[in-house]
Amino acid sequence: MAQFDVYLNPLEDLRDSHPFVMEIQSKLLKRPVALIVIPLARLAPGSQAVTLLNPSLAVGDEALVLETLAITSFQPGELRGPVANLSQHASVIWDALDFALHGY
C-alpha cells in the first residue's frame, strides 16, 4: 500500500457513483488501524464540478473527480490490490487538501 494508490471502493453500493477510493495516508505510520482515503466519483452527464477542491483525475481511461470533502477511512484489510497510483498528480491532490483544510 502506497500513498496515492487507488482501490476499488469497498462499499459495493457506492461503486456506480464512486467506483474508487484513493489512499492519502503517509507511510510513516507503520501499522495503522485505519487508512485515510478520498473517494473518486463519476461526473454526472453535463456536469462541470471540477475545481481546486475537486480536481479531475484519470484512472485508466475514465475521468473522475476527487471528492475531497468526503474524506474517510477504511481498515487496511478492506482495501485490496491497487488498480492505479496517482502520485504523478500529487501537487493537484495536495492543493485540494490544502484548500479544504487551510482555505488556500
N, C-alpha and C positions, 0 to 999 in steps of 0.2 A: 504494500500500500504506500502510495506516494502522494505528496501534495499535488493537487490539481488532477488526480486520477478521476475518471468518470466511470460510474457504475450504473447498471440498470436499477431503476427505482425499486427498492424493496417493497414498496406499497403498491401491490398489483392494481388496486382500484384506481390509482392515480396515473398509471402508465400511459393512458391515452393522451392526457393533457401535459403530463410531466414525466416523460419517459426515462430521464436520467437524473442522477444527483452527482455533484462534483465535490470531492473532499478538499477542504481548505486547511485542515489542521497541520500544524508544524510537526515535523518528525522528531523534534526534541523530546516529545513525550514518548517514552519507550513502550509502556504497556497501558495505553488509555482504556478506560472503561466505556468510552463513547468517542465517536469520530464526528467532527463538525463537518456538515455538508450544506451545500446550497442546491436547491432544485433547478433543473434546466427545463424550461417549458416551451411547448409549441405555441407559436403565434396564431391567434385566430385569423381566419382569412380576411384580408384587407386591413389588418391591424398594423400600426407602426409604433409599438411601445418601446422601441429601442432608445435608451437614454444612457447617461453616465451611470445612473443607478442600476439599470437593467440592460447591459450590453448584449448584443447578439454574438453568439459563439457557435461555431460549426462542430458537430460531432458526425464524422463521416460526411455524407452528402446533405445532412439536414441542418438548417439554421435554427438555432434555439435561442431562447432568452434566459439569461441568468437572473433568477428571481431573488435578488439579494436579501430583501426583507423577509423572505420565507426561510431564512437560515434555521437549521435544525440539527439533530444528531441521531446517529444510529449506533447500536452496538457493533463492534468490529465484525462479528460473525454474520451480520445481516448484509454486509457488502461483499460480494463475491466476484472475482475476476474482472478487473478493469477492462473497459472496452475502448478507452482512449485516455490520453493525457493532454491537458490544455495548458501546460506550462509555457508554451510559446505565447500565450495571451496573459501572462502573469501581470503585466503592468495595467491592462484593462480591468482585470479582476480586482487587483489591489485598489485601483481608482474607485471602483464601485463600492468596495468595503469601506474605504476612507470616507466617501461621501455619505454612506449610511451611518457611520459611527462618529464622524467628526464634522460633517457638513461641508467638506471641501474635497 
